[in-house]
């Protein structure tokens, strides 16, 4: 009876409350006064946080829509239509005693009532809430809200609090008293308390509020690279960037933007590895680039499987430390604000609602996203992430055995052998780089959540309670597709990602790059549901739909192609600006072991949209007639793109040509038969794709003449393909290219030679 009466009185109080002018202005500014937002961006926000939250809050109160309608009619003189903020506040009050008490306090002050007039409502409301908490959690008295907040490193919604309470009850963090928790809280956030926010790139980046003029300028997507810096240990490369120039000077006082405990731990690991000069190291400089929170394009990174383990590991260490630093700074900012709020009296807590002082969260908890192509690479990154985490924060790594079993071979010794390319399971006939890359877990469909608590790291955590998500493009695309088909599913955990790291894009390009474009467009969208977030602490630029302008995207790989360029230019719109590596290349022609006459034939392509058609037209009119009239077989056509492969296949069918296929989707039985037919001369032409070579590294026998229809993306494949002419009598190779193939061409013949070939009046060039 008391519980029912409390609900009724609580409902009446909610209807009659009035928000302060300051709060209304903030919410109006966030939800309504954003002319630069698109229609598509506004629609889901209205659905998610107006109608949806309002309905949820009313249903939580236990009243039907009919009852609510009658109540409104009866109290028409004091009730007005609730604003978006009213609905959000009502929903939060229904699940938080603190917010409910705060709202009652403010209501009494606004209506001039005394505490005694509300005493009955407060008493009944507290009793009701207490009963509901006992039903929901079963042990609210054993683990307080404050304790849960101290143990958890992320943002603290109701769902996270319940999960953390369960962890405490199961002994994950047992043996900790309230006094020790308070001491740990003070120690863990000491760095943030002592450090002025103005000196931290983290606080400067996320604390900046974009103006409408700045947003309009970012929407134009016009970037001017105004400065350059030499790249450490890369004499033919330089960094180019927009905005203010990045400084190469060292400053030990600020630890390069790292928290003190992270800096000390990283420095210890660096020195233990046998290195000395950390200040001028490659990883230190690249970390400085990352900590500037600019978008980064580094597509000349020598991968670990091509004898570039030192360089690859240095870059990996830098971006992992940046990710850990971002997670811990996010956590410490939340703890800092929690501590401030705990010291405030009830009457002063209205700052949370109208002051804007405690805006430190996004719509959901995950803040960092790693996109990696293979399970073996994910194993490598996650293991290193655990190693680079300070010892005091990884006393317990949950589900490590499961992770090693699913992402590795289950044997630590075998994993180490694969790292050095000496695994017993590898085929000795394959090149060394192939053995290292594909010697481990080749799964390209995975997704893993990683949650940081005060003293542990939890693998396989729920995505909404994770701080970092590690996923393959295919794994993420599958989740996005499921959310589009099944209404009860969603991918709102991508709505508040602030750092995206896409590593080994050279491997992803051999999978399906369109997946990366799709998931990049999915990032930082307005969530479709409320996921237990404290709406009063969401940053204003999240509410305004500007999160994508704050997201940092780091793209890393061993080569650059137009698709990566387009992603960097079109979908990376960080207001801090961009940094990219500009490289001049040496020729790979000296790696060809045979004396092959290579004839480069240039064709004209009016635009990027017409280049495929122009290439096919040139082949049909200039190249194929020579093949058709020749009685000699053993002609291999090397094709980079699968779409070009289909075009050529269809053309050869129309000409009744004698040919066989060896593509990435060709069945193994058909591949074996095609290789035999081609070697024995039963088929005159073989079509061979770059992706088939990437995944299988076949040595095609019987090649007499080679036609490179389109240059390979991977420069190391060019000498491999040319060297297949070892049994040829003619030692002849024809290569087709246009001025739009500059990126690929310069990686093979060298930058200076490529520029001369494109600017020359001649169309035929010969290399021997």
C-alpha positions in Angstrom: 0.0 0.0 0.0 2.8 2.4 0.9 4.7 1.5 -2.2 1.7 2.1 -4.4 1.0 5.5 -2.7 4.6 6.5 -3.2 4.4 5.8 -6.8 1.3 7.8 -7.2 2.7 10.8 -5.4 6.0 10.4 -7.2 4.1 10.6 -10.5 2.3 13.7 -9.5 5.5 15.3 -8.4 7.1 14.5 -11.8 4.3 16.1 -13.7 4.4 19.3 -11.8 8.2 19.8 -11.8 9.7 22.6 -13.8 13.3 22.6 -15.1 15.6 25.5 -14.6 16.3 27.9 -17.4 19.9 27.0 -17.6 19.2 23.3 -18.0 16.5 24.0 -20.7 18.9 26.2 -22.6 21.6 23.4 -22.6 19.2 20.7 -23.8 17.6 23.0 -26.4 21.1 23.9 -27.7 22.0 20.2 -27.8 18.9 18.8 -29.4 17.4 21.6 -31.4 19.7 24.5 -32.2 22.1 22.5 -34.5 21.4 23.7 -38.0 24.4 21.9 -39.4 23.0 18.5 -38.5 21.5 16.4 -41.2 18.0 15.1 -41.2 19.2 11.6 -40.9 21.2 12.4 -37.8 18.2 14.1 -36.1 15.7 11.4 -36.7 17.2 8.6 -34.6 18.0 11.0 -31.8 14.4 12.0 -31.5 13.2 8.5 -31.5 15.8 7.3 -29.0 15.8 10.0 -26.4 12.4 11.7 -26.6 9.6 9.2 -27.4 11.5 6.1 -26.4 12.8 7.3 -23.0 9.6 9.0 -22.2 7.6 5.8 -22.7 10.2 3.8 -20.8 10.0 6.2 -17.8 6.2 6.1 -17.7 6.0 2.4 -18.0 8.6 2.0 -15.2 6.3 4.1 -12.9 3.7 1.4 -13.2 0.9 3.4 -14.9 -0.9 2.8 -18.2 -1.1 5.5 -20.8 -4.8 5.9 -20.1 -4.2 6.6 -16.4 -1.5 9.1 -17.3 -3.9 10.8 -19.7 -6.6 11.1 -17.0 -4.1 12.5 -14.5 -3.0 15.2 -17.0 -6.6 16.3 -17.6 -7.2 16.6 -13.9 -4.1 18.7 -13.3 -4.2 20.8 -16.4 -3.5 24.1 -14.5 -0.1 23.0 -13.4 1.1 20.5 -16.0 2.7 21.4 -19.3 4.0 19.2 -22.0 7.3 17.7 -20.9 10.4 18.7 -22.8 13.1 16.3 -23.9 15.1 17.0 -20.8 12.0 16.4 -18.6 11.5 12.9 -20.1 15.2 12.1 -19.7 15.2 13.3 -16.1 12.0 11.3 -15.3 13.6 8.1 -16.7 16.7 8.6 -14.6 14.8 9.4 -11.4 12.9 6.2 -11.7 16.2 4.3 -11.3 18.3 6.5 -9.2 17.6 7.6 -5.6 20.2 10.3 -5.8 18.7 12.0 -8.8 15.2 11.6 -7.4 16.3 13.3 -4.1 18.0 16.1 -6.0 14.9 16.7 -8.2 12.7 16.9 -5.1 15.1 19.4 -3.5 15.1 21.6 -6.5 11.3 21.4 -6.8 10.8 22.5 -3.3 13.1 25.5 -3.8 11.2 26.5 -7.0 7.8 26.2 -5.5 8.8 27.7 -2.2 7.8 24.7 -0.1 9.5 23.6 3.1 11.1 20.3 3.8 8.2 19.2 6.0 5.7 19.5 3.2 7.7 17.0 1.2 8.6 14.8 4.1 5.9 12.3 3.4 6.7 12.0 -0.3 10.4 11.6 0.4 9.8 8.9 3.0 7.4 6.9 0.8 9.7 7.4 -2.2 12.8 6.2 -0.4 11.0 3.1 1.0 9.7 2.2 -2.5 13.1 2.7 -4.1 14.8 0.6 -1.4 12.3 -2.2 -1.9 12.9 -2.1 -5.7 16.6 -2.2 -5.3 16.4 -5.2 -3.0 14.4 -7.0 -5.6 16.6 -6.1 -8.5 20.1 -6.7 -7.0 19.4 -8.8 -4.0 22.4 -7.5 -2.1 22.5 -3.7 -2.4 23.8 -3.4 1.1 26.8 -5.5 0.4 28.2 -3.4 -2.4 27.5 0.4 -2.4 27.2 2.4 -5.6 30.4 4.3 -4.6 32.4 1.1 -4.3 31.3 0.0 -7.8 32.3 3.3 -9.2 35.7 3.1 -7.7 36.4 -0.4 -9.0 35.2 0.2 -12.5 37.4 2.1 -14.9 34.7 3.2 -17.3 31.5 5.3 -17.3 29.0 4.2 -14.8 25.6 3.4 -16.0 23.2 1.1 -14.0 24.1 -1.9 -16.1 27.7 -1.5 -15.4 27.0 -1.0 -11.7 25.1 -4.2 -11.5 27.8 -6.1 -13.3 30.5 -4.7 -11.0 28.5 -5.6 -8.0 28.3 -9.2 -9.2 32.1 -9.2 -9.7 32.6 -8.1 -6.2 30.3 -10.8 -4.8 32.0 -13.5 -6.8 35.4 -12.6 -5.3 36.9 -10.9 -8.3 38.0 -8.0 -6.1 37.6 -9.7 -2.7 39.5 -8.8 0.4 39.1 -5.0 -0.1 37.7 -2.9 2.6 35.9 0.4 2.2 39.0 2.2 3.6 41.4 0.6 1.1 39.0 1.3 -1.8 39.0 5.0 -0.8 42.8 5.0 -0.6 43.1 3.3 -4.0 40.7 5.8 -5.5 42.8 8.6 -4.3 46.0 7.0 -5.5 44.7 6.0 -8.9 43.4 9.5 -9.7 46.3 11.3 -8.2 47.9 12.0 -11.6 44.7 13.7 -12.8 44.3 15.8 -9.7 47.9 17.0 -9.8 48.0 17.7 -13.5 46.4 20.9 -14.8 43.9 20.0 -17.5 45.2 22.6 -19.8 48.5 20.7 -20.1 46.9 17.4 -21.2 46.2 16.8 -24.9 43.3 14.5 -23.8 41.5 17.3 -21.9 42.3 19.9 -24.5 41.0 17.7 -27.3 37.7 16.5 -25.7 37.1 19.8 -23.8 37.0 21.9 -27.0 33.5 22.9 -28.1 33.2 23.3 -31.9 31.4 26.4 -33.2 29.0 26.3 -36.1 31.6 28.0 -38.3 34.1 25.3 -37.5 31.6 22.5 -38.2 30.7 24.1 -41.6 34.4 24.2 -42.5 34.9 20.6 -41.5 32.0 19.5 -43.6 33.7 20.9 -46.7 36.5 18.2 -46.3 39.2 20.4 -47.7 42.6 19.8 -46.1 45.7 21.8 -46.7 49.0 20.1 -45.6 51.0 23.1 -44.6 54.1 21.6 -42.8 56.5 18.7 -43.1 58.8 16.8 -40.7 61.5 14.2 -41.5 60.4 10.6 -40.5 62.8 8.9 -38.1 64.8 6.1 -39.6 63.0 6.6 -43.0 65.3 8.8 -45.2 62.9 8.8 -48.2 59.8 9.7 -46.2 58.5 12.7 -44.4 55.4 13.6 -42.3 53.0 16.2 -43.7 50.2 17.7 -41.7 47.5 20.3 -41.4 47.1 22.9 -38.7 49.7 23.6 -36.1 53.0 21.8 -36.6 53.8 18.8 -34.4 56.9 19.5 -32.3 59.8 16.9 -32.3 61.3 18.4 -29.2 61.4 16.2 -26.1 59.9 17.3 -22.9 60.3 14.8 -20.0 58.4 17.0 -17.6 55.1 16.1 -19.2 56.0 12.5 -20.1 54.8 13.1 -23.6 51.2 13.2 -22.5 51.3 9.8 -20.8 50.1 9.3 -17.2 53.1 8.8 -14.9 52.5 5.2 -14.1 52.1 4.3 -17.8 55.2 6.2 -18.7 57.3 4.5 -16.0 56.1 1.1 -17.0 56.7 1.7 -20.7 60.2 3.1 -20.0 61.0 0.0 -17.9 59.9 -2.3 -20.7 61.9 -0.3 -23.3 65.1 -0.5 -21.2 64.6 -4.2 -20.4 64.4 -4.9 -24.2 68.0 -3.6 -24.5 67.3 -0.1 -25.9 68.6 3.1 -24.4 67.6 6.4 -26.0 63.8 6.4 -25.6 63.4 10.1 -26.2 64.6 9.9 -29.8 63.1 6.5 -30.6 60.6 5.7 -33.3 57.9 4.6 -30.9 58.2 7.8 -28.8 57.8 10.0 -31.8 54.9 8.1 -33.2 53.2 8.2 -29.8 53.6 12.0 -29.8 51.7 12.0 -33.2 49.0 9.8 -31.7 48.7 11.9 -28.5 48.1 15.0 -30.7 44.7 13.4 -31.5 45.0 14.0 -35.2 44.0 11.5 -37.9 47.0 9.6 -39.0 47.7 7.8 -42.3 50.9 5.7 -42.2 51.0 3.4 -45.2 54.6 2.6 -45.6 55.1 0.5 -42.5 57.3 -2.5 -43.0 55.2 -5.4 -41.6 56.5 -7.9 -39.1 56.2 -10.7 -41.7 58.5 -9.0 -44.2 61.5 -8.8 -41.8 60.1 -5.5 -40.3 59.4 -6.8 -36.8 61.3 -4.0 -35.1 59.6 -1.2 -37.0 56.1 -2.8 -36.8 56.5 -3.5 -33.0 57.6 0.1 -32.4 54.5 1.5 -34.1 52.3 -1.1 -32.4 53.7 -0.2 -28.9 53.0 3.5 -29.6 49.4 3.1 -30.6 48.7 0.6 -27.8 50.1 3.0 -25.2 48.0 5.8 -26.7 44.9 3.6 -26.4 45.6 2.6 -22.8 46.4 6.2 -21.9 43.1 7.3 -23.4 41.1 4.6 -21.5 42.8 5.4 -18.1 42.4 9.2 -18.6 38.8 8.7 -19.3 38.4 6.6 -16.2 40.3 9.0 -14.0 38.2 12.0 -15.2 35.1 10.1 -14.2 36.5 9.2 -10.8 37.7 12.8 -10.3 34.2 14.1 -10.9 32.6 11.3 -8.8 34.9 12.4 -5.9 33.8 16.1 -6.4 30.2 15.2 -6.4 30.6 13.1 -3.3 31.9 16.2 -1.4 29.0 18.4 -2.5 26.0 18.9 -0.3 22.6 17.9 -1.8 21.7 21.5 -2.5 24.9 22.2 -4.5 24.5 19.1 -6.7 22.3 21.1 -9.1 25.6 21.9 -10.9 25.2 18.4 -12.5 22.0 19.5 -14.1 22.7 23.1 -15.1 26.4 24.0 -14.6 28.0 21.7 -17.3 30.9 21.0 -15.0 30.7 17.3 -14.9 30.3 16.4 -18.6 32.7 13.5 -19.0 30.9 10.7 -20.8 29.5 9.5 -24.1 26.3 7.5 -24.9 28.0 4.2 -24.3 31.2 3.0 -22.6 33.5 1.7 -25.3 36.0 4.4 -26.4 38.7 2.5 -28.4 38.3 0.3 -31.4 41.0 -1.9 -32.9 40.3 -3.2 -36.5 42.6 -6.1 -37.4 42.5 -8.6 -40.2 43.4 -12.0 -38.7 43.1 -13.8 -35.4 46.9 -14.2 -35.2 47.4 -10.5 -35.4 44.7 -9.9 -32.8 46.6 -12.3 -30.5 49.8 -10.4 -31.0 48.2 -7.0 -30.3 46.1 -8.1 -27.2 49.1 -9.9 -25.7 51.2 -6.8 -26.1 48.4 -4.6 -24.7 48.4 -6.8 -21.5 52.2 -6.5 -21.3 52.1 -2.7 -21.6 49.5 -2.4 -18.9 51.0 -1.5 -15.5 51.4 -4.5 -13.2 49.1 -3.0 -10.5 46.2 -2.9 -13.0 46.5 -6.5 -14.3 46.7 -8.6 -11.1 44.1 -10.8 -12.7 43.6 -11.3 -16.5 40.3 -13.0 -16.9 39.7 -15.6 -19.6 43.3 -15.6 -20.8 43.3 -19.3 -21.4 40.2 -19.1 -23.5 41.7 -16.3 -25.5 44.9 -18.1 -26.2 43.0 -21.2 -27.2 40.7 -19.4 -29.6 43.1 -16.9 -31.1 46.4 -18.9 -31.0 47.5 -22.5 -31.3 47.0 -23.3 -27.6 50.8 -23.7 -27.2 53.0 -20.8 -26.2 56.0 -22.5 -27.8 54.2 -22.9 -31.1 53.1 -19.3 -31.0 56.8 -18.2 -30.5 57.8 -20.4 -33.5 55.2 -18.8 -35.7 56.4 -15.4 -34.8 59.9 -16.3 -36.1 58.6 -18.2 -39.1 59.8 -21.6 -38.0 56.5 -23.4 -37.1 56.4 -27.1 -37.9 53.0 -26.8 -39.6 54.3 -24.4 -42.3 55.0 -25.4 -45.9 58.7 -25.0 -46.7 57.8 -24.4 -50.4 56.1 -21.2 -49.5 58.0 -17.8 -49.1 59.0 -16.9 -45.6 56.6 -14.0 -45.3 53.7 -16.2 -46.2 54.7 -18.7 -43.5 54.9 -16.0 -40.8 51.6 -14.3 -41.8 49.5 -17.5 -42.2 51.4 -19.8 -39.8 49.0 -18.9 -37.0 45.3 -18.3 -36.6 43.8 -17.3 -39.9 40.3 -16.6 -38.7 39.0 -13.3 -40.2 35.7 -13.3 -38.3 36.1 -12.3 -34.7 35.1 -9.7 -32.1 36.4 -9.2 -28.6 35.5 -6.8 -25.8 38.2 -5.8 -23.2 37.2 -4.3 -19.9 39.6 -2.6 -17.5 38.9 -2.5 -13.8 41.0 -1.1 -11.0 43.0 -4.3 -10.6 42.2 -6.5 -13.5 41.7 -6.9 -17.2 38.6 -8.8 -18.3 38.6 -10.4 -21.8 35.4 -11.4 -23.5 33.4 -8.7 -21.6 30.0 -7.6 -22.9 30.5 -4.9 -25.6 28.5 -2.3 -23.6 30.7 -2.8 -20.5 34.0 -2.9 -22.5 36.5 -0.1 -22.8 38.2 -1.5 -25.9 36.8 -3.5 -28.7 39.0 -5.7 -30.9 37.4 -6.9 -34.1 37.9 -7.9 -37.7 36.0 -6.0 -40.5 34.0 -9.1 -41.3 33.1 -9.6 -37.6 31.8 -6.0 -37.3 30.0 -6.1 -40.6 28.2 -9.3 -39.4 27.0 -7.5 -36.2 25.9 -4.5 -38.2 23.9 -6.8 -40.6 22.3 -8.6 -37.7 21.2 -5.3 -36.2 19.6 -4.2 -39.4 17.6 -7.4 -39.7 16.7 -8.1 -36.1 15.1 -5.1 -34.2 16.1 -6.3 -30.8 19.8 -6.1 -31.7 21.9 -3.0 -32.2 25.4 -1.8 -32.5 25.1 1.3 -30.3 28.4 0.4 -28.7 30.0 2.0 -31.7 28.3 5.4 -31.0 30.9 6.7 -28.6 34.2 5.4 -30.1 36.8 8.2 -29.8 39.9 6.4 -31.1 39.9 4.0 -34.1 43.1 2.1 -35.0 43.1 0.2 -38.3 46.3 -1.8 -38.5 47.7 -4.0 -41.3 45.4 -2.4 -43.9 47.6 -4.1 -46.6 46.1 -7.5 -45.4 42.6 -6.0 -45.1 42.8 -4.8 -48.7 43.2 -8.4 -49.8 40.0 -9.3 -47.9 37.3 -6.8 -48.6 38.0 -3.1 -48.1 34.3 -2.1 -48.6 33.7 -3.6 -45.1 35.9 -0.9 -43.7 34.0 1.9 -45.4 30.7 0.5 -44.2 31.8 0.3 -40.5 33.5 3.7 -40.7 30.1 5.2 -41.7 28.4 3.4 -38.8 30.7 4.9 -36.2 29.5 7.8 -33.9 25.8 7.5 -35.0 23.1 8.5 -32.5 22.2 5.3 -30.5 18.8 3.7 -31.0 18.3 3.0 -27.3 19.3 4.2 -23.9 21.9 2.0 -22.4 22.0 2.9 -18.7 23.9 6.2 -19.3 23.8 9.1 -16.9 22.3 11.6 -19.4 23.3 14.5 -17.2 27.0 13.7 -17.8 27.1 13.3 -21.5 29.3 15.7 -23.3 27.5 18.4 -25.2 29.1 17.6 -28.5 27.8 14.0 -28.3 24.3 15.4 -27.9 24.8 17.8 -30.8 25.8 15.0 -33.2 29.4 16.1 -33.5 31.2 13.0 -32.2 32.7 12.1 -35.5 34.6 15.4 -35.5 36.3 14.4 -32.3 37.1 10.8 -33.3 40.7 10.0 -34.1 41.4 7.5 -36.8 44.8 5.9 -37.2 45.3 4.0 -40.5 48.4 1.8 -40.7 49.7 -0.5 -43.5 52.6 -1.3 -45.8 51.1 0.3 -48.9 48.6 3.0 -50.0 45.8 2.6 -52.5 43.0 4.9 -53.6 40.5 3.2 -51.3 42.6 4.1 -48.2 43.1 7.6 -49.5 39.4 8.0 -50.0 38.6 6.8 -46.5 41.2 9.1 -45.0 40.0 12.2 -47.0 36.2 11.5 -46.9 35.4 9.8 -43.5 38.2 11.1 -41.3 37.0 14.6 -40.3 38.8 15.1 -36.9 38.8 18.8 -36.1 42.4 18.5 -34.8 43.6 17.9 -38.4 45.5 15.2 -40.2 49.0 13.8 -40.5 50.2 11.5 -43.3 53.4 9.9 -44.4 54.7 11.0 -47.8 57.2 8.6 -49.3 59.4 8.3 -52.3 60.0 4.7 -53.4 63.0 2.8 -54.8 62.5 0.3 -57.6 61.9 -3.4 -56.9 63.2 -4.3 -60.4 66.6 -5.3 -59.1 64.9 -8.1 -57.2 64.0 -9.8 -60.5 66.4 -12.7 -60.9 65.9 -13.3 -64.7 66.8 -11.1 -67.7 63.2 -10.4 -68.7 62.3 -7.7 -71.2 59.5 -5.7 -69.6 57.5 -3.6 -71.9 55.2 -1.0 -70.2 52.3 0.2 -72.4 50.5 3.4 -71.4 46.8 3.8 -72.3 44.7 6.9 -71.8 41.9 7.0 -69.2 39.8 10.2 -69.0 38.8 9.8 -65.3 38.9 7.4 -62.4 35.4 6.3 -63.2 36.3 5.3 -66.7 39.7 3.7 -66.1 38.4 0.1 -66.0 36.5 0.5 -69.3 39.6 2.2 -70.9 41.9 -0.7 -69.7 39.6 -3.3 -71.1 39.2 -1.5 -74.4 42.9 -1.2 -74.8 43.4 -4.9 -74.1 40.7 -5.9 -76.5 42.0 -3.7 -79.4 45.8 -3.7 -78.9 46.8 -6.8 -76.9 44.3 -9.6 -77.5 44.7 -9.6 -81.3 48.4 -10.5 -80.9 47.4 -13.4 -78.5 44.7 -14.6 -80.8 47.0 -14.9 -83.8 49.8 -16.5 -81.9 50.0 -20.3 -82.0 52.1 -20.4 -78.9 50.4 -21.0 -75.5 51.6 -20.6 -72.0 50.2 -17.0 -71.7 49.4 -15.9 -68.2 47.2 -12.8 -67.5 47.9 -11.4 -64.1 45.0 -9.3 -62.8 44.8 -7.3 -59.6 41.1 -6.8 -59.2 38.4 -9.5 -59.1 36.0 -7.2 -61.0 38.7 -6.9 -63.8 39.0 -10.7 -63.6 35.3 -11.1 -64.4 35.5 -8.6 -67.2 38.3 -10.5 -68.9 36.7 -13.9 -68.3 33.5 -12.7 -70.0 35.4 -11.2 -73.0 37.4 -14.4 -73.5 34.2 -16.5 -73.4 32.7 -14.2 -76.1 35.8 -14.9 -78.3 35.7 -18.6 -77.7 39.3 -18.4 -76.5 41.1 -21.4 -74.9 41.6 -20.4 -71.2 41.5 -21.5 -67.6 40.8 -19.7 -64.3 42.7 -19.4 -61.1 41.0 -16.8 -58.9 40.3 -16.3 -55.2 36.9 -18.0 -55.5 37.9 -20.9 -57.7 37.4 -24.3 -56.1 40.5 -26.2 -55.1 39.7 -29.1 -57.4 39.3 -26.7 -60.4 42.5 -25.0 -59.5 44.5 -28.3 -59.6 42.9 -29.2 -62.9 43.6 -25.7 -64.4 47.2 -25.8 -63.4 47.7 -29.2 -65.0 45.9 -28.1 -68.2 48.0 -24.9 -68.5 51.3 -26.8 -67.9 50.4 -29.4 -70.5 49.3 -26.9 -73.0 45.6 -27.9 -73.1 44.6 -24.4 -72.2 46.3 -21.5 -74.0 45.6 -18.7 -71.4 45.4 -18.6 -67.6 43.8 -15.9 -65.6 45.5 -15.4 -62.3 44.5 -12.9 -59.6 46.5 -11.1 -57.0 44.3 -12.2 -54.2 44.7 -15.8 -55.2 48.4 -15.3 -55.2 48.2 -13.6 -51.7 46.3 -16.5 -50.1 48.1 -19.4 -51.9 51.4 -18.3 -53.4 51.2 -20.7 -56.2 54.3 -21.3 -58.5 52.6 -21.5 -61.9 54.5 -23.8 -64.2 54.5 -23.5 -68.0 54.5 -19.7 -68.3 55.9 -18.6 -71.6 54.5 -15.1 -71.9 53.3 -12.9 -69.1 50.8 -10.0 -69.5 50.2 -7.9 -66.4 46.8 -6.5 -67.1 46.9 -4.4 -63.9 49.8 -3.8 -61.6 49.7 -5.6 -58.2 49.0 -3.6 -55.0 51.8 -5.4 -53.2 55.2 -4.5 -54.7 56.8 -7.7 -53.5 54.5 -9.7 -55.8 55.9 -8.1 -59.0 59.3 -9.9 -58.9 57.7 -13.1 -57.8 55.3 -13.1 -60.8 58.1 -12.1 -63.2 60.3 -14.9 -61.9 57.7 -17.4 -63.0 59.1 -17.0 -66.5 62.2 -19.1 -65.6 61.2 -21.8 -68.2 60.2 -19.3 -70.9 62.0 -19.1 -74.2 61.1 -15.5 -74.9 61.5 -13.9 -71.4 58.9 -11.3 -72.3 56.4 -9.4 -70.1 53.9 -6.7 -71.1 52.5 -4.3 -68.5 49.5 -2.1 -69.0 49.2 1.2 -67.0 47.7 4.7 -67.1 48.4 7.9 -65.3 45.9 6.9 -62.6 48.2 4.0 -61.6 50.8 6.3 -60.2 50.6 4.9 -56.7 51.2 1.3 -57.8 53.6 2.2 -60.5 56.1 4.2 -58.3 56.3 1.3 -55.8 57.5 -1.0 -58.6 59.7 1.2 -60.9 60.5 3.9 -58.4 59.1 7.3 -57.8 61.4 9.2 -60.2 61.0 6.7 -63.0 57.2 6.6 -62.6 56.9 10.4 -62.9 59.0 10.4 -66.1 56.9 7.7 -67.6 53.7 9.6 -66.9 54.9 12.9 -68.2 56.7 11.6 -71.3 55.2 12.0 -74.8 56.0 8.3 -75.5 53.6 5.5 -74.5 56.0 2.6 -74.6 58.7 2.0 -72.0 61.1 -0.9 -71.8 63.0 -2.2 -68.8 65.5 -5.1 -69.0 
